[in-house]
């Protein structure tokens, strides 16, 4: 069947005007649809045919009807809009699936509500069981003070607690968790991290970046079976939101989990599984190169860290924080080794992506990439910077010049826009979430969510990029509105842009003959409705390789 498809596709490409023989029947035909292919011409067609997991024809209902056979699954889209499946360029897949069952603190509006949710969750557990997850945001509180161990001790004294801030770069532990980790007044500060202390030098319970490892290393590791359940929950959830591909930042210990899901036919999401940049030698020794693997599961990309986050005041800047003049942020503990790691990985054909939030980190990573490129010579290496949130204006054109991909998460700005000026001052915001400027410079921009740091729903990200409205409702015309982009541009970043970021632009990202049949049917046409209503749009069906992996009608039963 695969050879037939290849031959058939070649004939169509070489002779596009050929009349399709009625002896060829498609596995799937979609008709009566508003199919936005997102190709270079932005073609819009009514129908599509799929054979052996790939698109074999696009055209009118009458043209595609010729490919309907007795066994063809015909999907009547009812005039609804179809776009390529969303490709989340940056998320944490298994932790995201795990978070679905953990304590949820993201929307807590006060320390009291924060504590109450932990108390309610602890009531379901046995004494001694860990409470993790969280994703709290103290910027929702008035005043925006950090939580403390005492706040948690009152409600969960018999359970060790270690819950993250929503950005994943800061967490708070209760006294029991600190005791189990051996963290006290005498614990030394950690390179690349911060132990927040009170006036007497006692840890408050808040640990930032590398210091978080003091507690996280004593939390019992999840079993293979638990991770398998997390991954299955994640792939089912992704399918319900139209995410057909995802690029996992934390997959080094989960490849066997994904392989098991794939073998059982339960993997509904194409995964590009990343590992830690520091593991480059073992990956290179095994002969792994970028985009190594098959259409459902690949690896060969490595992630390093340059700094922390703006919300935790650990993003690394050239100038001090406006609201905390004593610090300019924190370079990661890995920063002194980044050049060595990037150079070694690049020489062995592995793709590199570096987390960079602050302007100094972004500039430093660009410098490292430029140096390595000069030393190693021309190559289709596709270096990436993850987040690229705060840039010096002078560094914006360097992305395109160096061929560096900006892998960005627009939904973050809906939170950051509430308080970023407090951290940085107005003048330094000129290089903040500059989607439009990067695209105008010729940079390849890929969109993702950073789930579970932010919600996985891609439509929230498109809404954020197009409207730039913040969650407090104080920016109805858009925060830093000059950097708004169109729905078309946002969807391209979330499909073709993300595909390019994983060396797969010839396989997916647009709906074209020969490409994988990954697509989503939406409840509304996001290209024509009021952009402020995009978050209300639902996914009706998600199709991966011609197989329906989510159907809202079935899910509702």
Buried (B, 14 or more C-beta within 10 A) or exposed (E): EEEEBEEBBEEBEEEEEEEBEEEBBBBBBBBBBBBBBBBEEEBBBBBBBBBBBBBBBBBEBEBBBBBBEEEBBBBEBEEBBBBBBBBBBBBBBBBBBBBBEBBBBBEBEEBEBBBEBBBEBBEEBEEEEBBBBBBBBBBBBEEEEBBBBEBBBEBBEEBBBBBBBBBBBBBBBBBBBBEBBEBEEEBEEBBBBBBBBEEEEEBBBBBBBBBBBBBBEBBEEBEEEBBBBBBBBBBBBBBBBBBBBBBBBBBBBBBEBBBBBBEEEBBBBBBBBBBBBBBBEEBBEEEBEBBBBEBBBBBBBBBBBBBBBBBBBBBBBEBEBBEEEEEBBBBBBBBEEBBEBBBBBBBBBBBBBBBBBBBBBBBBBBBBBBEBBEEEEEEEBBBBBBBBBBBBEEBBBBBBEBBBBBBBBBBBBBBBBBBBBEBBEEEBBBBBBBBBBBBEBEBBBBBBBBBBBBBBBBBBBBBBBBBBBBBBEEBEEBBBEEBBBBBBBBBBBBBBBBBBBBBBBEBBBBBBBBBBBBBBBBEBBBBEBEBEEBBEBBBBBBBBBBBBBBBBEEEEE
